[in-house]
């Protein structure tokens, strides 16, 4: 980019157009050591689409939670810190296959992200989070557990909700270094729906 040639980009204008978190994630995902960052509308648009994907996943949780709470179960029973810490939950002594798969993928992603951040490979960390949240969590896991969230077997549904919220919380923690404003907003929304304080403090496990 060159100011004299008029090829520079105004970061304030880009922030207004695409969002601060989208721009931050886009830059981090391309920050491979020793390479130039080629910033473009397509890349920034892709990061904005990722931010929208996160919002849509949260909206799915909240809309379905409203329906589930009509049966008498409250958010703090499903997503309190001590509840999330014990995930994944089992039914009949066995963790459902889909939950076992997701938490295995989550453990691999946490190890990848922690290692990449520790070695200042921010692009690898960002890409690892992207693959987990968009691919594993949204495209596969949510689609698999949808029927279970409103299961007539209340015990089965509660286990699905507990595991889902624990996974969503972990995904937000992974995203937080790259999208701090979006993740804080969603944590605040979870706390508000719970009618109290939902502890979101702490680092990536």
C-alpha positions as CSV (number, residue, x, y, z in Angstrom):
1,X,0.0,0.0,0.0
2,X,1.3,3.5,-0.8
3,X,-0.2,6.8,0.2
4,X,1.6,8.6,-2.6
5,X,0.1,6.3,-5.2
6,X,-3.3,6.4,-3.5
7,X,-3.4,2.6,-2.9
8,X,-3.6,2.9,0.9
9,X,-6.6,1.6,2.8
10,X,-8.3,3.5,5.6
11,X,-8.5,1.2,8.6
12,X,-11.3,3.2,10.2
13,X,-13.4,2.9,7.1
14,X,-12.7,-0.8,6.9
15,X,-13.7,-1.2,10.6
16,X,-17.0,0.6,9.9
17,X,-17.7,-1.5,6.8
18,X,-16.7,-5.0,8.0
19,X,-16.5,-4.7,11.8
20,X,-13.5,-4.4,14.1
21,X,-13.5,-8.1,15.1
22,X,-13.8,-9.3,11.5
23,X,-10.8,-7.1,10.5
24,X,-8.8,-8.3,13.5
25,X,-9.5,-11.9,12.7
26,X,-8.7,-11.4,9.0
27,X,-5.3,-9.8,9.8
28,X,-4.4,-12.5,12.3
29,X,-5.4,-15.4,10.0
30,X,-3.0,-14.0,7.3
31,X,-0.1,-13.1,9.7
32,X,2.3,-15.8,8.7
33,X,5.9,-14.9,9.6
34,X,7.9,-13.6,6.7
35,X,5.0,-13.0,4.3
36,X,3.2,-9.9,3.1
37,X,-0.5,-9.5,3.9
38,X,-2.6,-9.1,0.8
39,X,-5.7,-7.4,2.2
40,X,-8.8,-7.5,0.0
41,X,-12.5,-7.1,0.2
42,X,-13.0,-10.9,-0.4
43,X,-10.8,-11.7,2.7
44,X,-12.5,-9.1,4.9
45,X,-15.9,-10.3,3.7
46,X,-15.0,-13.9,4.6
47,X,-14.1,-12.8,8.1
48,X,-17.3,-10.8,8.4
49,X,-19.2,-14.0,7.3
50,X,-17.4,-15.9,10.0
51,X,-18.6,-13.3,12.6
52,X,-22.1,-13.7,11.3
53,X,-21.8,-17.5,11.6
54,X,-20.9,-17.1,15.3
55,X,-24.0,-14.8,15.8
56,X,-26.2,-17.2,14.1
57,X,-25.0,-20.1,16.2
58,X,-25.7,-18.1,19.3
59,X,-29.1,-17.2,18.1
60,X,-29.9,-20.8,17.4
61,X,-29.0,-21.6,21.0
62,X,-31.0,-18.8,22.5
63,X,-34.2,-19.5,20.4
64,X,-34.2,-23.2,21.2
65,X,-33.3,-22.5,24.8
66,X,-36.4,-20.4,25.2
67,X,-38.5,-23.4,24.0
68,X,-36.7,-25.8,26.3
69,X,-37.1,-23.5,29.4
70,X,-40.8,-23.8,29.1
71,X,-40.4,-27.2,30.6
72,X,-39.0,-25.8,33.7
73,X,-35.2,-26.1,33.2
74,X,-33.3,-22.8,33.6
75,X,-30.0,-21.7,32.0
76,X,-28.0,-21.7,35.2
77,X,-28.7,-25.5,35.5
78,X,-27.3,-26.0,32.0
79,X,-24.4,-23.5,31.7
80,X,-23.2,-22.6,35.2
81,X,-19.3,-22.7,35.5
82,X,-19.3,-25.8,37.6
83,X,-21.7,-27.5,35.1
84,X,-19.5,-26.7,32.1
85,X,-16.4,-27.9,33.9
86,X,-17.7,-31.5,34.2
87,X,-18.6,-31.9,30.5
88,X,-18.9,-34.1,28.5
89,X,-21.9,-35.7,30.2
90,X,-23.0,-39.3,29.8
91,X,-26.2,-41.1,29.6
92,X,-26.4,-44.6,31.0
93,X,-22.7,-44.4,31.8
94,X,-21.6,-43.7,28.3
95,X,-21.0,-40.3,26.6
96,X,-23.0,-40.1,23.3
97,X,-20.8,-40.7,20.3
98,X,-21.4,-37.2,18.8
99,X,-20.4,-35.5,22.1
100,X,-17.4,-37.7,22.5
101,X,-16.3,-36.8,18.9
102,X,-16.7,-33.1,19.4
103,X,-14.9,-32.9,22.7
104,X,-12.0,-34.9,21.2
105,X,-11.9,-32.4,18.3
106,X,-12.1,-29.6,20.9
107,X,-9.1,-31.0,22.9
108,X,-7.1,-31.2,19.6
109,X,-8.0,-27.6,18.7
110,X,-7.1,-26.3,22.2
111,X,-3.7,-28.0,22.0
112,X,-3.2,-26.6,18.5
113,X,-4.2,-23.0,19.4
114,X,-2.2,-22.9,22.6
115,X,0.9,-24.2,20.8
116,X,0.5,-21.8,17.9
117,X,-0.1,-18.8,20.2
118,X,2.9,-19.8,22.3
119,X,5.1,-19.8,19.2
120,X,3.6,-16.6,17.8
121,X,2.0,-18.4,14.8
122,X,-1.1,-16.4,15.0
123,X,-2.3,-17.4,11.6
124,X,-2.3,-21.1,12.5
125,X,-4.2,-20.4,15.7
126,X,-6.8,-18.3,13.9
127,X,-7.2,-20.9,11.2
128,X,-7.5,-23.7,13.8
129,X,-10.3,-21.9,15.6
130,X,-12.1,-21.2,12.3
131,X,-12.0,-24.8,11.3
132,X,-13.3,-26.0,14.6
133,X,-16.1,-23.4,15.0
134,X,-17.4,-23.3,11.5
135,X,-16.7,-26.9,10.5
136,X,-16.8,-29.2,13.5
137,X,-19.2,-27.2,15.8
138,X,-21.6,-25.5,13.4
139,X,-21.7,-27.6,10.3
140,X,-21.6,-31.0,12.0
141,X,-22.2,-31.0,15.8
142,X,-25.2,-28.6,15.9
143,X,-26.9,-30.4,13.1
144,X,-26.4,-33.7,14.8
145,X,-27.7,-32.6,18.2
146,X,-30.7,-30.5,17.0
147,X,-33.2,-33.4,17.4
148,X,-31.9,-34.2,20.9
149,X,-32.3,-30.6,22.3
150,X,-36.1,-31.0,22.3
151,X,-36.1,-34.8,23.0
152,X,-39.2,-36.1,24.8
153,X,-36.7,-37.9,27.1
154,X,-36.0,-34.9,29.4
155,X,-32.8,-36.5,30.8
156,X,-31.4,-37.0,27.3
157,X,-32.2,-33.4,26.3
158,X,-30.6,-32.0,29.4
159,X,-27.4,-33.9,28.7
160,X,-27.4,-32.5,25.2
161,X,-27.9,-29.0,26.4
162,X,-25.1,-29.3,29.0
163,X,-22.6,-30.6,26.5
164,X,-23.7,-28.0,23.9
165,X,-23.2,-25.1,26.2
166,X,-19.9,-26.4,27.5
167,X,-18.6,-26.7,23.9
168,X,-20.0,-23.3,22.9
169,X,-18.3,-21.7,26.0
170,X,-15.0,-23.4,25.0
171,X,-15.3,-22.2,21.4
172,X,-15.9,-18.6,22.6
173,X,-12.8,-18.8,24.8
174,X,-10.8,-19.9,21.7
175,X,-12.2,-17.1,19.7
176,X,-11.7,-14.4,22.3
177,X,-8.1,-13.4,21.4
178,X,-9.2,-12.8,17.8
179,X,-12.8,-11.5,18.3
180,X,-12.9,-9.9,21.8
181,X,-15.9,-7.7,21.3
182,X,-18.2,-10.3,19.8
183,X,-17.3,-12.9,22.4
184,X,-17.8,-10.5,25.3
185,X,-21.2,-9.5,23.8
186,X,-22.3,-13.2,23.7
187,X,-21.1,-13.9,27.2
188,X,-23.0,-10.9,28.4
189,X,-26.1,-12.2,26.6
190,X,-25.8,-15.6,28.2
191,X,-25.5,-14.0,31.6
192,X,-28.5,-11.8,30.9
193,X,-30.6,-14.8,29.9
194,X,-29.6,-16.6,33.0
195,X,-30.9,-13.8,35.1
196,X,-27.6,-13.5,36.9
197,X,-23.8,-13.7,36.6
198,X,-22.4,-16.5,34.4
199,X,-18.7,-16.8,35.2
200,X,-16.8,-16.4,32.0
201,X,-13.4,-15.7,33.5
202,X,-10.4,-17.8,32.9
203,X,-8.0,-18.8,30.2
204,X,-8.2,-21.5,27.5
205,X,-8.2,-24.9,29.3
